[in-house]
Amino acid sequence: MPTPLRSMAAPLRRSLAVLLAGPALAAAAPVSALAASGGTSVPANPPSASSAPTGGVAVGPNVVPPPKVAARKRAQMPTLTSFSVGASRFTDGGTLPLSFQMTGTTGAVRVKLGVYSGGKLVASFDLGRRRTGAAQRYTLSSASARKLPAGGLILKLSGLDARGHHLRAGLQASAAHVVTVAPTPAAPSGSHSFPLLGTAWSFGGAGARFGAPRSGHIHQGQDILAPSGTPIVAPAAGTVTFTAYQASGAGYYVVMKEAGQDYSYAFMHLLSGSTAVHTGQQVSRGERLGSVGATGDAQGPHLHFEIWQGPWQAGGHPIDPLPYLQQWAAGS
């Protein structure tokens, strides 16, 4: 019965064809169809291993580290680098110039000057707020001398900045200096003459005063401005101890010692050729010594006049002549 077998084979082949085609159809099904049936789609190009997962931090050779914070510079505390006084003696009627300098990066310093006698504070002067890195100056006035006891005193600087840092002394600067304070010497006894004849003169400004700053020293006398040729006379009777010439300083000058007193008088910048006395000569009060000039280191004609207690430039010391000159001018 061959015919029936052939009739059954055709349907079987069609059934096998359908069964074999099932997986192929399933594989060819679109992704959307899977998603619609509750499946999860898979990207065609999944992320590589080097890509950062969602929410993670990428780590690799090209990561830039955060910038470094610059180290803060350490503040420099206020430090005294220099301190000097203009003289070793201080008297009523005179002035005492001080100079000092400080370094530091914490701001201005409130500076005070303390005066000590026998280890005890006897006076204090407020020098105000002073900048660091700049030369500073202060002058104790003649009125200040009246507040101080006579004898050897110690002048000491101290200070405090706005942050509470104390001023300290540097390795090359001392914060203290010893100064001898002497009472004002009594005015030379007897009547005296003003050292210039005539009325065309003046005492000038602050730069003409005793104690005014000069290059490397302080002014040791009082300048009296007057026309060239004005007669210069001896304030009192005495002996001429020096007549000389100094090109870089005093020019032509005369020094005399008062008779019977421990005072010497110096007259400087005399007009060339006007010196009328010689060393060892006895002179009387009002006797002519020379004329006003501008020789030596002088800016215009004037008389530079000094009073020394003790020998001139040989163990004595200069004192402010202005009070005496004012007294003699009033008497004249």
C-alpha angles and dihedrals in degrees: 000000000000097000097066093051092054089048091054095046095063095058091047092053090052091050092050091049091055093048093048092048093054098083092044091054091047091051092049094050111122120254090240090061091055092048091051090054093054099269126133120244120231119216115246092230109036116201116272122243091256093060117097115250117237109283095011133114119247114236122190147117094283097057110125114223118228115269118268118247112239114246113253114244115245114248117247112230119230108274131183109231100175139010128172139162125217098229142015093226131053125192137176106268092034134085132228116212118206129192131187143157135206139193129207144116101226098085139262120342127226101226128200131186115217123197116206131192119185090350093305126112107244100169140008130199124197109222093185129228111331129193122237120235094035134093111257129199136189131174125210105218128223088255089061091059090062089061094054129081118240118257137052112337133181118229112203132181123216133170149177129204127214091267094055098256114147122229110251131195118251125227092261100041133069118212092208137059132183117233127178113224115204127185116250107277116241113265112265106276124251128028119312138197126231106253094237129061118222133028103263098102141095139191093238125214137308092294090062093057130104109266096025111146119263131176105288095348144031130264108269099193147029122268117221112197114216140147117280111269096029107149117255116208137186112265091213141358115286149111129293108238101175139020114173148130129246114183096193096046134357098022109199108357143171129206124194135178119222114242113254093001136093093235132107128193126208125200116193142185093033118180112269111266094010100102104122101182139055136215113286094020119139112229132189129221110285094016114144116255101174142297137286113267142148103244122145118011099349134137103213129331116315143128116250103206126191134185117201126191103217125001117346110254091343108088100317127101133226122249130195106276097192098090090051093045090051090050093048092047090053091048092048 
